[in-house]
Amino acid sequence: MRFRPLIVCSIVLALLPASVPAFADDPTTTPTPTPSQSKLEEGLALDGDTTRAIVELTDAAQHEPVAGTAAAESVDVLLQPQSQPFMVVEGTAEELAKLAEDPRVTSIHRDRTYAPAEVSSNLTQIGADKAHEKNFTGAGQNVVVLDTGIDRDHPYFGGRLVAEACFSAVESGVESLCPNGQPQQTGEGAADATTAKCLADGVNLCEHGTHVAGIAAGSGGVAAGAGIIAVQVFSRVNDEDTCMGESSCLLAFESSLRLAMDYVGTLTQPIAAVNLSLGGALSEGDCDATEEGTVFKPKIDALLAKGIATVVAAGNEFFEGASYPACVSSAVAVGANDGSDTIADFSNRGSLVDFFAPGVDIESSVPDNQMAVHSGTSMATPHVAGALALMKAASPQTPIADLINTLKTTGRPYQYEANGAQVTTPRLDVGAALAGTGTQPPITQAPTQNPVPDPTDSSGPAPEPDPTDEERPAPAPTSSATPVPLPTVTVTVTVTPTPAPSSAAVCTRGTAGARMNAGKWAVEIHRSSGTIPDNTLNCYLKLIGKASKIFPELTKASSLGKAYRVLKGTKTTRDKLDSALLTAWLNWAHGTNGTTVLTAAEKVRLSSTASKASLKKATKNVLKSL
C-alpha cells in the first residue's frame, strides 16, 4: 500500500537530464473518465500496487451490500464502522474501479495518514499565571487530546483523566496501539501510552501525547484544573521506507481521525477544545474545498456547533501557510513563538494562522513519570486549547466563537510580511483576555533566517545511513557543478530526562532560494560530492512528501539512494516527468517559492488516462519553471 505520511514521511526523487528536447503541443484528446472512474481519487493505486482506501457510502445502512460487492471483486474489507457512512478497504486500481460502479458508493480515496508535529514555563508570557492567581484554572471544563495516548498515572495529571478512547488503524505492517490490539477501544486504559507496542529499542514512541496533554492541562500547564479526555489516534507503522530509515514510526490514518472526532461529538462532558498537534500536506490558502478539506471541515463545524473548538498545529516547515487540517477555515491554527516574542524560526506563518503561542523549549510531562523539553507548533497548540478551557470555565454561556474572538482581539499583535502582504496575527495572552484588556501595542517581526546547523552536533537525530554504492551510483563528473549556498534548518530541543535542553534539528524549508537543475541536485544527493548535508537533504525529501502527491504516493523516494535513481530516470515519459517534478520540488524545499506549475503537472501525472503527449507537455512546463 501507499502511506500518506504528513510529518514523518520519506520521498523518492527523480532526476531529469540537464538538456531535454522541446516537446510539441499535445495533439491527442484525453479520454473522458467514465462515471465510476470519476468517483476515484486521482492516482489511486495507479502503479498497480494495492492501496488502503476509504469508500464513502450513500448512507450507513449500505455496509453489508457494499461489503458483499467488495468481496466479489476480491477487495479486502479492513474496517466497517456501522454507524458511519464509510468503510475502509484494500485493493488494486482495477478492483477499486469495479467497486466504484456500485451506485451505493459515492467516492473512493486513499486513507491518508497524519504524523505528530515535531516537537520554561511559558505561563507568564501568555498571562496564565495571572489567571491562576484569580482562580481561573479551567475547573469544570475538559480538553480533548487526540494524539498518541497518555501516561495515565503521571503525577502531572493529578487524577484528572476523565475519559479514554482509541482509534488505531490495522493492516499488514501497521499495528494497533489500542491496548486490546483492535482498531478501536473505549473506556479506562484505552489511551494508555505505556503499552509494549509503544516501545521500540527502549524508546517510547508514544510520548508526544503525554507532553501535549501536560501543556494544556497538567498541574503546571495552562488549565491546571481542567479535565483531560485522551484519545489515541495513531498506529504503529513498521516500514523503513515510510519511516525515513527508522524501523518503526507512528502515523494517524484519516479513518481513525474521523472516528475519533465523531466520538468526541457523542461525549456529554463539557468540552472547551479538541487539540490536534499533528499535520498533513501543506496549503498556502484556505483548504475548505479540497478533497481533505471537505472531509475535515464538516467534522470541525459539527464540533463547533456543540461549543467545542478544534485547535490544530500550523506546522513546522517555515512555510507561509499551514498544514492539513489547520488550513480548514473553521479550525484554530496555531504557530509557535519563542520567549523573546519572536516567531519561531521553524513555525509556519501567514494569514491562515490564527494565533502564535509559546513553542520553544517547553517543559512538560512524558511517560514513566518524567519531564522533558520539546519545541514545535505541537507545543504551541495546547497553550491555546488550555486557554479556551480557562475562558469557557469563566464564561460557560458565551459561544465558543466569541471566546476565540476575544482571545484574538486581546492578544499581542505580531506584524510581519507573508506571501507578499502585511499580516497581523495575535500572540496568545489569556491573562489580558480574562481581564478585558484592550488592544495591545504590536510587535514588528523582522525577516527571519534559519540558523545554520552544525553537522558535527551529535545531539540531533541520527542521520539515515548512507546508501550503498549500489543504491547511490557515482554520477558522471561534471564541470558545471558549482558550489551551492548552504541551506539551513532551525534548531529545537529534544527530549531529556531533566529540564535542561539539548539541540536537535527541526525540519524546515531552506532559505537559500537557489534554483538548480537535475544534474546539480544529483551531485548534491550523491554521497560526499555536494555541499548540502545529508540531514538537510533528508529534510527536503520529508517536506516534498508533504507538499507533493507524486512523492511518495506513486514514486518512492524514501532515501537519498532512491532519490538519486529517480533523478536519473529517463527511460519513459513518466520517468522524465517525475524527474522534472522532483527537481522542481527540491528547488522549492531549498527556498524558492511558487507551486502552481508543479500542482498542475502533478494533476496530469496522477491521471490514469493521460496521453504520452500530455505528459511531455507537463514536463516541458515544469522545466520552464526551473
N, C-alpha and C positions, 0 to 999 in steps of 0.2 A: 504494500500500500504506500501511498504518498502522504507523509505527515505534512501538516501546515504549521510549523512552529513559528512563534512570533518573536520571542526574545532569545531563546536558546536555539538558534537554528543554524544549519550549515548549508553551504551552497557550492554548486559545481560551476566552474567558469568556462566560457567558450571563447576562443581567440580567432580573429579574422586576419588574413594576410595583410601586410602593410599596403599592398596595391590590389585593388579589387576592380574588375571591369564594370563599366556602367551597364545598367540593365534597361531594357526597353520597357515602356509602359505596358501594363498587363492588358493584353487583348482578350483575355478569357473571362467569361462571365462566371462568377462563383455560384455554384448550385444553391438554390433556395432550401434552407433547412425544412425538414418535414415537421408536422406538429409535435411528434414525440421528441424529435431532436431539440426543438425549441424549449422543451422542459428541462434539458440537461445543462448543467453549468459548463461553460466553455472549457475545453481542455481536460474534461473529466476522463481519467484513465486513457488518455489519448495514446500513450506509449504501449498499450497492450497489457499493462500490469493491472492487478486488481486494486480497487480503491474503496476505502471506508467512506460511505456516503449517507447523508440524511435524505430520506424520502418523505416529502411533505404530502399529506393526505387531505382530501376534501373535508374530512371530519374524523374524530377519534373512533367512530364506530367501524371504520374501514380496515382496522388492523388485520383481522383474520382473513378476509378475502384477498387483501393485497399480499399478505404473507404467503397465501396459497399460490398466488401468481408468481411470487419471488421464488418459491421452491420449485415450481415448474420450469423456471428459467435458470435453475442452478445458482441463484443468488442466495448467499448466506444471510440470514436474518440474525443480527447481533443484539438488538435491543428493541423491545416493544413496550414503551410506556403507555399503558392502556388508557390513561386519562388525557393523553396528549395527541394532537393530530400529526404525528410524525413517527417514523421508525428509522432505525439505523441498520444498514445492510453493508455487505461487501461483495463486489462483483467486478467483472470486466466492463469495458465500454459497451461492447455488444450486448452483454447481459442486462446492463442498466438501461440501455436504449429500448430493449424489448419490454422491460418493466415499465418504462415511461409511457408505453402505449396504453396501459391500463387507465381508463378515464377517472378512476378514483385517486390517481396520482397527479398532483398539481405541479411538482417540480422535484428535481434531484440535484443536490450539490454536495461537495465533499464535506466531511465532518471536520471542520478546521480546528486547529489547536492553538492554544494561548499559553505563554510561559510567564512565570513570575517576573515582574520587573526587577532588574538588578538592584541589588541592594548596595555632659551636654544637656543636657536638658535644654529644650527649646521652649519650655513653657513660658519663660519670661518674655521672649521675643514676641510671642503671639498673645500675651496678656492672660494666659490661662492661670498663672499664679494669682493674679488679682481676682479672677473669677472664683477661684477656690477659697480665697480669703473671705469672699462674700457668700460662701456656702453654695456656690453653683458647682455641682460635681457631676451632673447628669443622672442623679438618682431618679429611678422611675422610668428611665428610658433604656433602650438597648441599641447596640451597634452589631450589625451582622458582618462577619468577616468571611468572605468567600475566598479561600486561599488553600494552603497546604495542611490545614488542620491546626491543632493547638496542643501544647503540653498541658493537659487538663489539671494537674495538681501543682503547677508552678505557683510559688507563693506570691508572685506579682499580680495574680488574678484574684486572690482573696476569696475564693469560693463563689465568684460572681458569674460562673459559666451557667447560662440559663437553658440552652438547648444545643443539640448537636445533630448534624446530618452529614452524609457523604454521598456524592455522585461521582463515580470514577469509572471511566470507560475501560473496557476489556477487549482484547483481541490478541492475535499472535504477536508476541514481542511486547505487548502492553499489559501491565498488571494493575489490578485494582489496588488502591490504597485504603479501601474500606477495611476495617478490622475483620469483617466476616468474609472477605475475599470476593464479594459480589459487586455488581455495578452500582448498587445503592444500599444505604443503611440509614436508619434514623434512630434516635434515642441515645441514651447515655453511652459514651465511649465511641460513638460513630465517627468522630473527628479526631481521634487520638493520633498525635503526631510522633509518637514514640514506638510505633509498632515495628516489627522486623523488616517489613517492606520499605520502610522509610530509611533504612540503613544501607550504606554502600561503602565498603572498605573503611569501616569505622566512622564514617561521616553521616550525619543526619541530613538527608536531602530535604526534609520537611520543615526545617526551622523557620522558613520565611513567614509562615502564618502566625507563629507564636510571637515573632518580632513585631509584626504589623499590629496584632491584637493588643500587645503591650503598649504601643504608642497611642492607640485610640482610647483604650480603657483599662490599662494596667494601673496598679496602685500609684505609680509615678507618671502616669500618662495624662492625656488631656481631659478625659471624662472618667475620673478615678472612681466615681460612684455608679457608673452605668453598668448594666449587664452586658454580657458578651454571648452572642449566638455564633458558634463556629460551624462553618460548612466546608468540608473538604471537597474540592472540585478537580483535583489533579490526579493524573495516572502516572505510574512509573513506566517509562519507555526504556527498553534495553536494546538500544541500537546505536552503534558508534557513529554511523553516518548522520543520524538525526541529532545526536548529542554532541556534535563537534569534537569527535575523538574520545569523549568520555564513554565509559561502558553503560552508564545509566543517567537519565535526567528526568525531570518532571514536566509534563505538559497537560494543559486543561483542554479537553475537547469541547467544541461548541455544544454538542448534545448534553454534556454534563453541566455546562453553564446555564443552558436553557432550563433544564430540570431544576437546578438549584434556585434560579430566580423565581420560578413558579412556586417552589416550595416556600420561599420567603413570603410570597403573597398569601399563603394559606395560614401563616402564623397569627396568633391572636395577641401576642405580647406587643406593647408599644415600642415601635422601632423608629429611630430617627434617620438612620442611614445604613446603606449597604456599602461595604468597602471592597473595591476590586483593584488590588495592587498587581495588575497584570496587564499585558498588552499584546496587540497583534500588528497587522500591517500598518504602514504609515499613511497619513492623509494630510494634504495641505489645506483642505477645506472641509466643510460640513459633509459628513458621510451618510446622512439620513437615507438618501435614495439609492445607495449602493447595495449590493447583494447582502453583505454582512450587516449594513445599517438597517435594512428592512427586517432583519431578524431581531436585532437587539433593541431598536427604538420602541416597538410595542411593549417589550418586557419592561424597559426603563419607565415608559409612560404609565404602565399599569401600576408599578410600584409608587410612582409619583402621585397618582390619583388616590393611593392609600395613605399619603402623607410620608412616604419614605423616599429619601434622596439616594441616588446611585452615584457614588463618588469613585472616580476612576483615575489611575495614574496616567499622566500625559505621555510618559516615555522618556528614555534616557539617551536619545540619539543625537542631541544637539541639532534638532530639526525644527524648522519653522512650521509647525503643525502639531498633530497629535496622532497617537496610535489608536487602533480599534480596541475597545469600543468607546474610548474617551472622546473620539471625534463625533459621536452622536450628540446632536444639539441639546437634548434634554438631560444628558449626563453632566455631572460636575467634574470637569477635567482639572487636574492639579499638577502643576510643575513644582520644581524644587528651588529653594534659595538657601544661602549659607548664613552663618551667624553675623556677617557684616552687612546684611540686607542687600546682597548681590545675587542675581540669578545664577544658580549653579551652572558651571561650565557644561555639564553633561545634559542639562534639562532641556526638553522640548519647550517651545515658547510660541507666542503669536496669538492671534485673535481667538483661536479655538480654546485657549487655556483660560479657565475661569478664576483660578487662584494660584498664587505661589504660597508655599508653606515650607517650613524647615525640612531639609532633606539631606544635610551633610553632617556626618559624624553623629548619628543619632543612636543613643544607647537605649536598649530595650531588652526584653526577655527573649531567651532561646531555650530549647529543650534541655532537660536534665538540670533544671533549676539554676541555669546560668544566665548571665547578662552578656551582651555583645554589642558592638558598634557596627552600624551599616550606613551606607549612603545611597540615595536614589529617590526617584519620584515615588517608589513604593513606600518610602518612609514619610514623604510629604503628605501623601493621600490620607492616611489615618489621622493626621492632625486635623484635617477638615472634617472627616467623619465624626471624630470626637467632639469637635467644636459644635457641630449640629446637634449632638446629643445634649450638650450644655444649653444651647439655645432652646431646644424643644422642651427640655425639662423646666426651663424658666418660664416658657410661654407655650404650654401644650396645646392651646386652642388656635394658635397662629398657624396659618397654612405654611407648609414646608417651603414653598416657593418664595414666600415673603421672608422667611428666616434666611434663606440663601441670599436673597437680595440685600437684606440688612448687613450680612457679612461682607457683601461686595462693596456696599456704599461706605462702610466704616473701615474697610481695610486700608493699609498703607499703599498708595498707588505707585507701581513701578512703571516708568515711562521709557520706552525703547523702540527700536525700529525692527520690523519683521516683515518679510515679503514686500519690501519697498514702501511700507507705510508705517506711520507712527501708531503705536499700540500702547494702551494703558491697561494693566492687569493688577488687581489688588493683591497685596500680600496679606494673608490672614492675620486678623487682630481680633480675637473673640472677646478680649477684655474691653476693647473700645465698643464692640457691638452690644455687649450686655450693659455697658454704661451709657449707651446712647450718644456716644461721641460723634461729632460731625465729621465732615471731610478732613482728612489729614493731608499735610503737605506731601507732594510727590517726591520720589527718588528717581533721578535720571540714571539709567543704566548705560554704562559705557560699552562700546562694542567689545565682545569677549573673544579671547583667543585661548584655545585649549592648551594647557601646559604640555611640553614635550616629555614623554615618558622616558624613564631611564631603562634601557634594555637590559641592564645588569641587575635591576632590582629583583631580588629573589622572593620578595614578599607578595608579588602579584600572582595571578593564576598561572598554573603551569602551561607552557605553550604546547600546541599539538605537536607530536613527534614528527620530525622531518619525514616526508615520503621517501620511499626507497628510490634508488636510481631508476628502477623500472617504472615506478609511479610518476616520477617527475624527470623526464628525459632532458638532457642538456640542450639548450637552444643553440641554433646556429649563431656563430659570432656575428655581431653587427656593430658597425661603426656609428650607427645613428642613435645608439642608446646613450642619452645624455643624462647626467645626474638630475634627479627629481627632488624638489623640496620635500623635506621630511614631514609627513602628515603627523597629526598629534592625536592623543587620546587623553581624556580627562582622568584625574586621579580621584579615587574614592577610598573608602575604608572597608576592610574585610572583617570577618568575624574574629573576635579574640575572646578569651575567657575572662578578660578584665576590661574595664572601660578604656584602656589605652588603645588608640587606633593604630592600624598598620596599613600601608598603602596597597592598593590593588587597582587595576585599570578598569574604568567604566567604558564600555564600547560606544563610541560616538563617531559621527562623520568627521572627516578631516577638514582642515581649513585652508589647505594649500591651493585648491581650486585649479590645479594644473591639468590640462587635458593631455592624455597620451593615447597613442594608437595601440592596437592589439599587440604588436611586436614589442613595444616598450613594457606593456603590462606583463607579457610573458617573461621578459628579463627580470622584472621585479619579483614575480612569483617563483622563478627558478631559484633553488637554494643558493644563498650566499652570492648571487650575482647582481642584486639590486641594492637600493639604498633604504627601502622601506622595511622595517622589522616584520618578521612573520606574525607576531601578535597583532600588529596593526592590520596586516593583510587578512588574517582570520577574522578580525573585527569587521572589515569591509564585507567579507563574504556573509557574515551574520546579518549585517544591515541590508544587503541586497536581498537576502531571503525574506526579509520583512516587507520590502518595497515591491518586489517582483513576483509575478505569478508563474514565471518560467523557471526560475531558480529558487528552490529545488523541485518544484512541482513536476516538471517534465524532464529537466536536465539536471542530473545530480552534480553537486559541487560541494561536497562536504569536507574536502581537504584541498590543500594547495596543489597536490599532485593531480587530483581530478580536475581542478580548475584549469591547470596548465593544459591538460589534454583537450578540454572544451575550447579554450582559446585557440588551440592549434588545429581544431577540427574543421576541415573544409571539404569533406567528401561529398556531402549532399547539400541541397539548397537549404534545408532546415538547419544543418550544421553551421552554414555560413551566417544565417540569421541569428542563431544562438551566440555565435562568436561576436558578432557586431553588438548584440544586446548586452552581453557580458562586459564588453569593453566600455560601452556607454555607462552601464551601471557602476562600474569601477570608478569612472571619472566622477560620477555623482557622489559616490561614497567618499571620494578624495576631496570633495568640497565644491564641485561645480553644481549649479542649480538648473532646474528645468527637467521635467519628466514627461511632458506632453507627447513628444515624438515616441518615447520609449513605450508609453502606455498604448498608443495606437498600434505600434509594431507588435506588441505582445498580443493584442487582440487578434491580429492576423495569425500569429504563431499558434494561438490556442484553438483556432478554428479547425475542425476536422475536415472541412470542405474547402480549405484554402488551396488555390491553384499554385502551381510552380511559379507562374509569372507574378502572382500577388506576393508570394514570399520573397522573390527577388526585389520587387519594388519596395517592400518594407525594409529589406536590408539596405537598399540604396538610401532610403530616407534616414535610417539610423546613422549610416556612415557620414552623411552630410552634416549631422549634428555634432560629430566628434571634433 
